[in-house]
Structure formats: structure tokens, C-alpha cells
Amino acid sequence: MKHTLRTPFPAWLLACGLLAGCGAPEDPAAPAVPETVDPAELEAAIEVEEAAPGPAPEVPAWSPVVVPVAPGEFRESLRAAGVAIEEGRLLASLSTPQAAAGTDAANPGAGAPAGAETDAADPGALELYLGIVATDAEHREANAGIDAVTTQLVLQGRAALVDGRVLEAQQIERVLVRARPQHPDLAGYRTAIESALKAQDLVQLGDTRVRGNRIFKPEGKGAVVAYREALQAFPGFLPARDGLARLQASWLDRALQAAQAGEYAEAERLQAEAARIVADSPALQDMAARIVELRQARTEQLLAQGHAAVDALDLELAARRLAEAERASLQSRGLDALSERIALARHYGRFRPGQVFRDPLAAGGEAPEMVVLPHGAFRMGSPEGEPGRQDNEGPVHEVAFPRGVAMARNEVTVADFGRFVEATQYRSVAQRRGRSTVYDERGGVMGEHRGVDWRRDHAGRKAAPDLPVVHVAFEDAEAYVAWLSAQTGQRYRLPSEAEFEYALRGGRAEAYAWGDEAPTRVVGNLTGDGDTSRLGRRWSNAIPDYADGHWGPAPVRSFPAEAFGTFDLIGNVSEWVQDCWHDSYRRAPGDGTAWVNPGCTDRVIRGASWASTLDRARSAYRQPSPAGTTHARLGFRVVRDI
């Protein structure tokens, strides 16, 4: 049987790495961290594992078969040695501890019994050179060949040490001792073998600790420490690197499983521990990128589900999906948008602040145009030092609205009310009564006239369709909003007193919606000293240097829009609100709802009219009126719950 050593990866070197005694570490199963550890048992196990390793197997001397070559055959032997080197046959025989007991079943060509003879017809290059030197010790070419082969063997031996094939490297050392005992690299090579033997023992210790699930602890005695000490003893020692890589791979797999299960804190903890095993490894970076992609994909899925839940107004589900997305996401992108949508939906439903819309009516046409008031809070009432203040405007109190509301941009018009009457054949209070109060221009006073109802203007003439409807009682306004609700399927109602003042103020705390002084520009239909009636009458208590061009109600939206997108809250006609009259705000609701007592007869009127003095245009001004009141200065507008 022929036994040959080939380069660069000779079969006998590879075979040694497969043999049970060559120092290759076992491949432990991926460790599972135990839930609890008994300290006494742990310390006992450490004492056992720290015991000195057993004696290393003895590596016998190399005993090649060297046949002296006759001088006349030197040239042929040199040529054969060159061919052997080209073919990778550096050696033809090698004694191994395993070979003494028989051929290694894993690699039948790995070795031969000690002292056995090989087939002389196929010797290795080293044996051929030694055969020449056995005849001529000073033969230059043969000695040069021996130097070249032994140098190559040193390189292969060092490579075997890095790979953890320590026994293989020791066998090469025996070849060097026999073939070139004075080789300049022999001393350093022996030192490397000693370091590798130490590293091998530390790897075996690390493997033992892995099987005992002692990875990081006890401090300074875990498997990670053992593998690192092996690398310190022999830098680049592959079994130690493999041990750390296997541990890190196990931790990274568990981190991935945790991330896939949505346990992101646990995944981050395991990634941090994996970084303690091997910092900045490609495997660590790849897994981190994979987990980031997984988490981002999950975040996008959760955000999509959250937005869908907002669309369906299932805000509790949307909030849960947002919380899950916050745990999954590593960045805030997309989270703020969903959070804002949820907050908006809690206050505005499917709407947004400032949005303008109309609801369709079941009978055809559309409801009044609405604007969504911005959600918020304000101080309601007037402070004691405000000029013109009345006692019923206090005490000033905080009102916070839990939800937004949509308010009609203008008062209900004659046309709006007419569609309601036509659809329902409703008869207003003034119609049933047969009279209402109008402005008598000849006498310059308000007086009750017969035959006046919602179809008439401030002077009793036929009202234009775009004028605010007047001559309507509280009961008429309630009937209109009930019809709107039935026609649209939404809840329409009169505004609460708090909602009216909040919208009128438009975020300002001054006495008026425009500031603390008389207006310096036209802001609404009020009593200006520049206004005149058809007969040339003027207001006796007018706003100086003010002329809005109207004596009586103006068509809706004749003046600039107010802060929240409404028109004519400042003036034009005063308006019914839902509240019953109370002579102060003591015990008034703080959530903006209407303050209603069953059976109350007096209701609240808010806002200035075309005939109001400046003090009545203050944002806090309020007045009581019997619910059956109808006259030329009083109309209403609607709000809609959202």
C-alpha cells in the first residue's frame, strides 16, 4: 500500500483532522440558556472542568524507508523527486499514533504502522533526496531539495495549527527533526505547537462550558472567555473562532425568533449579548440588518392596519396597532402621522379642523355649509374690569371641549328654512300667532305687526332668499334641526352657548372678536354712525367712524370670514342657542355642552344684530328671551356633531 503526502492539502493532513484524537473540538448543539442555575452545582462543575487536561498522546519519531542511491542514479532520483514535488508527494510514509492500532477507518491512507515499509517504487520527494544524501552527504542539489521540502512542510504545519490539526503539525515536527534537525524555523515552529496545544486545551474547556450552558457566567469563567483565551494563546486558532461563531449564531437565531414573535426588547437583548461574543462580525451585522428589515416590514403592516382602523373609526384598535408599531419600529417615520390621525379622529371623527362640507338631504339638495371648528379650550365669560360687563357674564371659567364640532358658516337663510317648510308643511310660531315684531321706520321703533312671519324681512317686506331668516321662535329652530337630522342621518342641533362664544372669540381673549377697542375696519353688520335707513335715519348710539352699508340684516356672508371660517357671528342677526337662561355661570358645565333645565321657559340669545350697540358686540355678551319670542333681529344657525 502506498502512503503519500501531497500539497497544498495532502490527504494525510486532512485525515488527521477527522480522527478522534487530533484535538478537533466536538460540534456542540446550540445551547439553551437555563432558567435557573444552582450556584453550588455550578462551582462544583467548574472545579472539575478546571482540572489539568490529561496527557497528550505521544507522537512517535518519523521512521522513513530511505534507500541509498548509487552515484550513477543520482540524476534519475533528482528527476523523480522533481516529479513527486509537482504531484504533491512530499512524503511517502509517516508514523501516526492511530496507525499503530491499524488503519484509520475515516481515512484509509492516513498512516501506516510504525516502522512499516512503503512501496519503494513510489517514494516521496523527501525520501528520494535523503537516499541521495545517504550516499553523498554533501550533494548540493539533494540538500537544496531537502531544504525546500522541509520549508514547505513547516508552512503546511503552521497552516495545520491554525486549523486546529495540532497532531498533524506535531507529526511534521518529527519529520523536521529527522530530516533537518538544524532547520532555522524549527525552534519557532515548536513554540507555535506549544501555543496551539494550550489553545486546544482552552477550546476543549470552552466546549465543556457550552455543554453546561455556562456561556458568560460565572464572570471570567464562561465559554466565551475560554475561547478568547485560546485566541490569545494562538491568534487565529480556527476551533476557537468556530466556537465563538457557533455561540453567536445560536444567539442571533434566538434574536431573530424573538423579533419574529414580536418580542423586540428580547431580540435587542440577545443581539447585545451576541455582540459580546464577537463584536462587529459579518454575521452580527447581517442579522441586525435582517431584524431591522423584519421590524420595519412589521411596522409598515401595523401602520397600515392602524390607518384602516382610523378609517373605520375603530380608534381603540388603531391605538393598539400604533402601540405595537412603536414597539416594532426603530424610527419614528410613519408613527407620528398615525398618532396624529388617531388624535384628530378622537376629536373630529372622519373630519379635520377647518374642513368645509355639506351633507346631502334625503329629499334632494344639501344641508347648510358647515365648517369644522378647531378643537380646544377657552376662558368663557368676561372679567370684572371689562367695560360694559354685566353680572350674568361671570364668573369666568374654563371650558374644554372633549370633541370637535361643525358649525354652520352662516345663519340659516330664508331659502334654507323655506325648503324645510315646503318639505314638512310646518307652520311657524309667528304663522300660528299671525304676527311678529318688525322695525317701523316711520316711527324709528320696533313694533308688532300682523301677517309677519319667517317669509318677511326686518321691515315686514318679502324677504330675499339669501337673507338670514328672522321672525323664528326657539321652537321653530328646534323643528328645523330635527328635520335636518332626519334628512341627513346626522345629529344637527342648535349650538350651545359655550360653542357660540368659542367660535366668536376665534382664539382671542379680548373683549371683542377683533380686539379691545372699537373696530377700525368693517368686521360685520353693526350700528355704525355712517349707516342710514331708507328714510335717512341714523343711529343715536352708533360706533364712530363705522359704516357697513346696511340698515337691517344683510345677505349672509356679506362681510369678511371670521377666525374659524364662520360668517356673521359678530353681527347681522342675534341667534338662538340651546341653553336655558341662568343669571350667572356658577355650576355651568365645563365641557361645552348646553346647560338645559327641563321645562325652562327662557332661553339664551347670543351675538350682536344689525341694531345692536357696540357693548352688545362683546364676545361675552348674552341676554335672556322667552322661547316664544319672534322679531326682526333674531335668527339662528346650526351645528352638527362629528
C-alpha atoms as one frame of an Amber mdcrd trajectory, in Angstrom:
protein
   0.000   0.000   0.000   1.274   3.477  -0.899   1.136   6.360   1.615   1.857
   9.812   0.146   1.940  13.435   1.381   0.585  15.900  -1.195   0.474  19.715
  -1.384  -1.233  22.077  -0.792  -3.812  19.932   1.075  -2.280  16.442   1.462
  -4.649  13.609   2.217  -2.846  12.536   5.361  -3.087  16.084   6.765  -6.830
  16.191   6.091  -7.268  12.731   7.553  -5.778  13.735  10.891  -8.413  16.453
  11.264 -11.081  13.746  11.126  -9.510  11.451  13.729 -10.935  11.375  17.254
  -7.681  12.210  18.992  -6.405  15.055  16.830  -7.818  17.794  19.044 -10.696
  18.880  16.759 -13.477  20.166  19.041 -16.808  18.470  19.093 -19.684  20.364
  17.493 -21.931  21.084  20.487 -25.634  21.576  19.976 -26.879  25.147  20.106
 -27.026  25.965  23.820 -30.270  26.819  25.541 -29.837  29.171  28.479 -31.309
  27.514  31.587 -33.876  29.416  33.610 -32.120  28.777  36.920 -28.649  27.687
  37.973 -27.689  26.166  41.318 -24.543  28.086  42.386 -23.205  25.114  44.356
 -23.534  22.781  41.398 -22.042  25.401  39.137 -18.945  25.847  41.282 -18.517
  22.066  41.582 -18.688  21.715  37.822 -16.118  24.479  37.426 -13.703  22.702
  39.734 -13.966  19.587  37.597 -13.545  21.400  34.320 -10.558  23.432  35.547
  -8.653  20.245  36.309  -5.452  19.780  34.322  -6.044  18.107  30.951  -4.941
  14.527  30.525  -1.572  13.637  28.943  -1.341  14.355  25.244  -0.855  11.313
  23.004   2.812  10.610  22.344   3.865  11.287  18.785   6.488   8.714  17.686
   9.555   9.603  15.686   9.352   9.589  11.937  10.845   6.419  10.525  11.037
   6.675   6.752  12.341   3.964   4.448  15.426   5.518   2.912  17.222   3.506
   0.206  20.747   4.789  -0.563  21.088   5.761  -4.218  24.118   4.770  -6.253
  26.079   7.715  -7.707  25.144   6.715 -11.210  21.457   7.019 -10.310  21.610
  10.479  -8.711  20.331  12.248 -11.824  17.358   9.890 -12.150  16.460  10.302
  -8.435  16.616  14.083  -8.715  14.308  13.967 -11.733  11.904  11.642  -9.855
  11.964  13.968  -6.822  11.024  16.908  -9.054   8.092  14.961 -10.490   6.998
  13.988  -6.957   7.006  17.649  -5.884   4.928  18.624  -8.932   2.453  15.896
  -7.994   2.365  16.999  -4.375   4.094  13.911  -2.990   6.439  15.410  -0.435
   6.462  12.277   1.753   5.774   8.626   1.135   5.421   7.416   4.708   4.530
   8.756   8.135   4.110   7.070  11.525   0.961   8.099  13.494  -0.420   7.007
  16.883  -3.575   5.858  15.120  -1.581   3.786  12.625  -0.069   1.748  15.439
  -3.517   0.324  16.128  -4.407  -0.103  12.449  -5.607   1.986   9.546  -7.941
   4.948  10.386 -11.384   3.918   9.222 -12.184   7.519   8.355  -9.199   7.853
   6.014  -7.560   4.526   4.976  -4.466   6.262   3.591  -3.770   8.366   6.680
  -0.897   6.349   8.072   0.902   3.006   8.385   2.206   1.012  11.367   5.403
   2.331  12.920   8.465   1.086  11.058   6.410  -0.312   8.161   7.967  -0.239
   4.729   6.274   1.599   1.886   6.351   0.736  -1.772   9.862   1.792  -2.852
   8.660   2.194  -6.436   6.739   5.354  -5.492   8.724   7.218  -2.812   8.098
  10.830  -1.804  10.400  13.696  -2.782  11.931  13.887   0.701  12.796  10.159
   0.754  14.371  10.438  -2.709  16.549  13.371  -1.607  17.504  11.559   1.606
  18.508   8.488  -0.461  20.987  10.630  -2.395  22.339  12.255   0.795  22.737
   8.796   2.365  25.332   8.130  -0.352  26.746  11.662  -0.716  26.105  13.802
   2.405  27.389  16.927   0.656  25.340  16.610  -2.511  24.310  20.183  -3.261
  21.076  19.626  -5.226  19.798  16.933  -2.865  20.415  19.120   0.201  18.745
  22.061  -1.500  15.778  19.798  -2.212  15.607  18.709   1.421  15.643  22.372
   2.490  12.824  23.226   0.076  10.647  20.270   1.123  11.125  20.859   4.863
  10.365  24.570   4.458   7.165  23.634   2.645   6.339  21.195   5.461   6.801
  23.985   8.025   4.299  26.111   6.100   1.848  23.224   5.963   2.370  22.526
   9.649   1.637  26.120  10.587  -1.496  26.015   8.453  -2.497  22.815  10.283
  -2.007  24.590  13.626  -4.283  27.446  12.593  -6.921  24.913  11.535  -6.615
  23.110  14.880  -4.960  19.987  13.472  -2.308  20.025  16.161  -1.361  16.312
  15.998  -0.751  16.685  12.289   1.575  19.608  12.968   3.408  17.529  15.621
   3.991  14.743  13.100   5.529  17.267  10.737   7.791  18.382  13.593   9.048
  14.762  13.872   9.815  14.791  10.143  11.821  18.004  10.564  13.772  16.562
  13.491  14.731  13.514  11.423  15.296  15.267   8.080  16.677  18.696   9.109
  17.318  18.975  12.861  19.114  22.296  12.281  16.286  23.855  10.243  16.216
  27.592  11.105  12.404  27.573  11.591  12.276  24.524  13.845  12.539  26.369
  17.193   9.786  28.849  16.277   7.673  26.022  14.922   7.944  24.118  18.199
   6.901  27.264  20.109   3.860  27.573  17.837   2.947  23.940  18.570   3.093
  24.611  22.319   0.823  27.622  21.905  -1.581  25.620  19.778  -1.669  22.823
  22.377  -2.606  25.405  25.020  -5.258  26.857  22.726  -6.575  23.353  22.045
  -6.980  22.685  25.768  -8.824  26.020  26.168 -11.159  25.194  23.286 -11.954
  21.843  24.895 -12.649  23.741  28.136 -14.908  26.155  26.249 -16.792  23.252
  24.664 -17.318  21.733  28.122 -18.710  25.015  29.410 -21.037  25.284  26.418
 -22.458  21.839  27.196 -23.026  23.055  30.754 -24.755  26.247  29.470 -22.090
  28.420  31.060 -21.650  30.978  28.308 -20.941  34.305  30.029 -21.080  33.413
  33.708 -19.580  32.967  36.209 -17.683  36.124  35.389 -14.326  35.262  33.872
 -15.074  31.548  33.624 -17.636  31.236  30.847 -17.227  29.586  27.468 -16.692
  32.936  25.735 -13.732  33.674  27.975 -12.218  30.237  27.294 -12.461  30.676
  23.529 -10.984  34.165  23.741  -8.103  32.935  25.873  -7.480  30.280  23.233
  -7.201  33.021  20.628  -4.824  34.926  22.874  -2.677  31.809  23.225  -2.714
  31.161  19.483  -4.101  34.046  17.417  -6.384  32.920  14.610  -6.916  29.432
  16.089  -9.805  28.191  13.959 -11.525  25.928  16.550 -11.724  28.895  18.943
 -13.097  31.152  16.203 -15.581  28.432  15.271 -16.659  28.068  18.912 -17.376
  31.780  19.183 -19.090  31.785  15.787 -21.344  28.875  16.800 -22.292  30.620
  20.030 -23.012  33.873  18.241 -25.044  32.097  15.577 -27.172  30.496  18.318
 -27.770  33.873  19.972 -28.565  35.525  16.653 -31.021  32.776  15.733 -32.779
  33.286  19.037 -32.787  37.055  18.464 -34.420  36.507  15.074 -37.021  34.181
  16.586 -37.788  36.775  19.264 -38.162  39.505  16.638 -40.429  37.283  14.543
 -42.575  36.735  17.656 -42.772  40.488  18.268 -40.568  40.301  21.379 -38.375
  43.194  20.304 -36.859  44.007  23.692 -35.749  40.388  23.987 -34.376  40.488
  20.438 -32.345  43.592  21.274 -31.022  41.955  24.441 -29.942  38.849  22.534
 -28.302  40.964  19.824 -26.380  42.843  22.515 -25.209  39.550  24.021 -24.255
  38.287  20.554 -22.105  41.400  20.179 -20.376  40.484  23.463 -19.409  37.144
  21.902 -17.932  38.580  18.681 -18.087  42.307  18.102 -18.729  43.663  14.606
 -18.811  40.273  12.934 -20.377  40.000   9.465 -22.935  37.562  10.922 -23.886
  40.098  13.593 -24.224  42.889  11.039 -26.202  40.717   8.626 -28.609  39.563
  11.333 -29.003  43.112  12.640 -29.916  44.243   9.116 -32.308  41.324   8.727
 -34.045  42.093  12.023 -34.257  45.775  11.098 -35.928  44.822   7.805 -38.274
  42.455   9.622 -39.190  45.091  12.192 -39.697  47.753   9.555 -41.905  45.442
   7.490 -43.924  44.661  10.610 -44.112  48.364  11.439 -45.455  49.194   7.981
 -48.014  46.388   8.279 -49.164  47.635  11.674 -49.329  51.237  10.476 -51.463
  50.187   7.511 -53.786  48.320   9.871 -53.872  51.345  12.171 -54.847  53.700
   9.338 -57.533  51.266   8.217 -58.878  51.199  11.773 -58.979  55.011  11.831
 -60.886  54.968   8.542 -63.432  52.695  10.237 -63.353  54.915  13.362 -62.255
  51.908  15.437 -59.906  54.110  17.424 -59.174  51.595  20.152 -57.874  49.123
  17.562 -55.939  51.930  15.882 -54.317  52.848  19.215 -53.340  49.216  19.820
 -51.778  48.968  16.372 -49.917  52.228  16.983 -48.546  50.916  20.293 -47.417
  47.711  18.567 -45.812  49.735  15.775 -43.967  51.888  18.321 -42.510  48.733
  19.874 -41.567  47.318  16.472 -40.192  50.453  14.835 -36.619  51.647  15.184
 -37.507  55.107  13.850 -40.402  57.500  14.158 -41.230  57.615  10.444 -44.930
  56.956   9.986 -45.678  56.770  13.709 -46.371  60.480  14.138 -48.754  60.519
  11.188 -50.859  57.678  12.608 -50.747  59.178  16.101 -51.950  62.495  14.710
 -54.738  60.788  12.761 -55.906  58.968  15.886 -55.864  62.197  17.898 -57.750
  64.012  15.142 -60.277  61.192  14.844 -60.876  61.242  18.598 -61.815  64.919
  18.302 -63.137  65.156  14.752 -64.177  61.688  13.586 -63.565  61.483   9.836
 -63.086  65.247   9.568 -60.199  67.612  10.120 -60.184  71.097  11.659 -61.151
  73.818   9.224 -62.768  71.353   6.822 -65.819  72.690   4.979 -68.550  70.296
   3.901 -72.248  69.855   3.180 -74.432  66.851   3.931 -76.868  65.737   1.242
 -80.556  65.785   2.082 -82.612  62.655   1.500 -85.289  64.705  -0.263 -82.724
  66.337  -2.548 -80.422  69.294  -2.178 -77.917  69.898   0.580 -77.830  70.951
   4.210 -76.186  74.267   5.155 -72.450  74.509   4.578 -70.525  73.562   7.723
 -67.006  74.246   8.938 -65.199  72.074  11.499 -64.175  74.219  14.448 -60.681
  73.517  15.804 -60.781  71.510  18.994 -59.583  73.262  22.123 -60.442  75.121
  25.308 -61.050  78.742  26.303 -61.962  81.046  29.181 -65.694  81.758  28.958
 -67.252  84.965  30.285 -65.908  88.444  30.893 -63.504  89.651  33.588 -64.787
  92.140  36.094 -62.804  95.052  34.688 -64.147  94.743  31.133 -66.109  97.873
  30.078 -69.808  97.171  29.601 -69.615  93.913  31.515 -72.824  92.526  33.056
 -73.023  90.370  36.148 -74.537  87.474  34.234 -71.270  87.121  32.248 -69.376
  85.665  35.172 -67.643  84.081  36.786 -65.051  83.481  34.095 -64.482  79.732
  33.853 -62.501  77.237  31.815 -64.366  75.312  29.118 -62.660  72.373  27.399
 -64.396  70.565  24.558 -63.892  66.789  24.540 -64.737  66.624  20.836 -64.778
  68.953  17.908 -67.970  70.217  16.342 -69.015  71.533  12.933 -70.800  74.872
  12.859 -72.822  76.365  10.003 -70.742  79.016   8.286 -73.700  81.434   8.246
 -77.158  81.842   9.726 -79.998  79.728   8.338 -81.326  81.640   5.352 -84.857
  82.280   4.184 -84.211  79.788   1.366 -82.946  77.131   3.809 -85.970  77.495
   6.064 -88.298  77.564   3.080 -87.083  74.129   1.895 -87.878  72.780   5.343
 -91.375  74.305   5.384 -92.088  73.076   1.866 -90.993  69.539   2.734 -92.890
  69.325   6.025 -95.728  71.863   5.717 -94.515  73.217   9.029 -96.296  76.276
  10.449 -94.057  78.539  12.466 -94.980  80.163  15.769 -95.389  83.563  14.051
 -97.628  81.997  11.404 -99.820  80.418  14.023 -99.834  83.598  16.052-100.420
  85.759  12.971 -97.907  88.460  13.917 -94.301  89.329  14.767 -92.177  92.338
  15.690 -90.645  94.440  12.905 -88.782  97.733  12.588 -91.209 100.588  11.969
 -89.067 103.034  10.043 -91.566 105.827  10.194 -91.567 105.822  13.963 -87.992
 104.580  14.273 -89.078 101.879  16.723 -89.703  98.134  16.850 -93.401  97.219
  16.799 -95.609  94.206  16.407 -97.328  93.859  13.014 -99.900  91.390  11.828
 -99.220  88.991   8.968 -95.478  88.897   9.612 -93.637  85.547   9.753 -90.418
  83.920   8.536 -91.140  84.954   4.940 -90.737  88.656   5.832 -87.694  90.835
   6.427 -86.890  93.264   9.232 -89.411  95.811   7.948 -92.181  93.321   7.164
 -91.492  93.214   3.418 -90.965  89.971   1.494 -87.544  88.649   2.407 -84.874
  87.835  -0.166 -83.758  84.146  -0.204 -80.173  84.953   0.865 -81.174  86.963
   3.937 -80.926  85.312   7.342 -84.338  84.025   8.360 -85.900  86.068  11.171
 -89.260  86.045  12.974 -88.490  82.490  14.173 -89.024  81.279  17.728 -86.841
  78.775  19.596 -89.433  76.113  18.776 -89.081  76.825  15.053 -85.303  76.472
  15.207 -85.626  73.154  17.050 -88.066  71.868  14.441 -85.640  72.787  11.651
 -82.653  70.973  13.206 -84.810  67.908  13.860 -85.713  67.833  10.146 -82.061
  68.249   9.132 -81.100  65.338  11.373 -83.763  63.115   9.841 -82.811  64.123
   6.298 -79.059  63.582   6.722 -78.854  60.805   9.300 -76.554  63.053  11.361
 -77.204  64.885  14.614 -77.877  68.552  13.908 -78.787  70.891  16.747 -78.554
  74.469  17.944 -75.131  75.468  19.261 -74.517  75.589  22.960 -73.798  78.968
  24.465 -70.173  77.885  25.041 -69.757  76.785  21.423 -71.084  80.111  20.158
 -68.718  82.163  22.323 -65.776  79.883  21.491 -66.372  80.283  17.750 -66.985
  84.032  18.065 -63.770  84.610  20.006 -61.785  82.602  17.464 -58.955  82.002
  19.912 -58.804  85.547  21.304 -59.398  86.662  24.894 -60.093  90.374  24.256
 -63.484  91.970  24.742 -64.364  91.766  21.053 -63.586  89.218  18.368 -61.242
  91.807  16.766 -59.617  93.279  19.893 -60.345  95.560  22.867 -61.354  98.770
  21.097 -63.972  99.871  18.590 -63.342  98.378  15.131 -61.161 100.371  12.747
 -62.391  98.409   9.725 -65.692  96.819   8.734 -65.981  93.474  10.535 -69.723
  92.850  10.400 -73.217  94.282  10.294 -73.307  96.583  13.341 -74.677 100.044
  14.161 -72.237 102.475  12.565 -72.537 106.239  12.504 -72.253 106.030   8.730
 -75.307 103.767   8.326 -78.637 105.335   7.265 -82.145 103.946   6.788 -84.208
 104.335   3.636 -85.770 107.403   5.161 -82.412 108.841   6.231 -82.487 107.857
   9.894 -79.207 107.385  11.762 -78.275 105.512  14.916 -78.174 107.593  18.054
 -75.658 105.391  19.874 -73.510 104.353  16.941 -69.938 103.121  16.522 -67.926
 106.173  15.486 -66.360 106.227  12.030 -68.037 102.954  11.090 -70.297 102.227
   8.145 -71.156  98.737   6.970 -73.710  99.856   4.364 -76.734  98.054   5.812
 -79.788  99.105   7.826 -81.381  95.792   8.653 -79.983  92.320   8.038 -77.510
  91.923   5.189 -77.380  88.897   2.885 -75.346  86.203   4.615 -71.574  86.312
   4.053 -71.577  89.990   3.115 -68.597  90.583   5.421 -65.160  89.000   5.869
 -64.886  85.476   7.248 -64.140  85.223  10.950 -61.174  83.421  12.585 -62.614
  79.895  12.397 -64.158  80.248   8.941 -67.631  81.389  10.025 -69.552  84.461
   8.888 -71.809  86.882  10.737 -71.271  85.699  14.313 -70.083  89.241  15.044
 -73.286  90.867  13.809 -76.160  90.766  11.293 -78.767  88.973  13.485 -78.651
  87.715  17.042 -79.038  83.945  17.345 -80.815  81.368  19.450 -78.587  78.920
  21.324 -79.649  75.741  23.052 -79.120  76.749  26.693 -81.740  77.710  29.225
 -81.166  81.097  30.817 -79.123  81.246  34.034 -78.219  84.560  35.568 -74.587
  83.516  36.169 -72.111  80.772  35.267 -71.968  79.248  38.727 -72.177  75.449
  38.275 -72.107  75.855  34.479 -70.833  72.829  32.537 -67.105  72.841  31.857
 -67.267  70.585  28.787 -69.041  72.994  26.435 -72.405  71.238  26.498 -75.637
  73.215  26.704 -76.896  73.985  30.207 -80.517  72.875  29.992 -83.106  72.502
  32.734 -86.302  70.580  31.949 -89.273  72.871  31.421 -87.332  76.127  31.272
 -89.202  78.946  29.540 -86.378  81.412  28.920 -83.559  80.676  26.519 -80.270
  82.413  25.721 -79.683  84.722  22.759 -76.104  85.294  21.606 -74.331  87.676
  19.250 -74.971  91.227  18.124 -77.521  92.196  15.458 -77.736  94.915  12.850
 -79.364  97.089  15.512 -77.013  96.353  18.452 -74.837  98.907  20.171 -71.097
  98.265  20.447 -71.201  96.909  24.018 -73.549  94.149  22.834 -70.976  93.052
  20.235 -68.658  91.946  23.024 -67.838  88.213  22.823 -69.175  87.549  26.335
 -72.475  89.433  25.893 -75.578  87.328  26.496 -79.282  88.035  27.035 -82.372
  86.046  28.025 -85.518  85.784  25.988 -88.782  83.821  26.283 -88.650  80.806
  23.981 -91.653  82.091  22.016 -90.007  85.389  21.077 -90.016  86.364  17.379
 -88.708  89.607  15.917 -86.650  91.155  13.125 -83.282  90.974  14.872 -83.299
  87.286  15.849 -82.403  84.228  13.777 -80.303  81.097  14.302 -77.620  78.836
  12.888 -76.970  75.114  13.365 -74.137  72.873  14.489 -73.531  69.209  13.724
 -71.924  66.616  15.930 -68.928  64.864  14.331
